[in-house]
């Protein structure tokens, strides 16, 4: 089974964070996920089943071009 989510992906949750943002960055994957709110920077750990239920869509998948240095 291929993992659908990768480090650096930006995902949209179904419910907004108390700061008002629905967008989160995936910081860790595995049995648990660590995600960071893009509105306030708060980080949360959650089990995989809860994370997968909470995600509405992948807003921006991570690409290696995202890390290229600008000259």
Secondary structure as GFF3:
##gff-version 3
##sequence-region A 1 71
A	DSSP	beta_strand	10	13	.	.	.	ID=ss1
A	DSSP	beta_strand	23	28	.	.	.	ID=ss2
A	DSSP	beta_strand	32	37	.	.	.	ID=ss3
A	DSSP	beta_strand	43	47	.	.	.	ID=ss4
A	DSSP	alpha_helix	48	54	.	.	.	ID=ss5
A	DSSP	beta_strand	55	60	.	.	.	ID=ss6
A	DSSP	three_ten_helix	64	67	.	.	.	ID=ss7
###
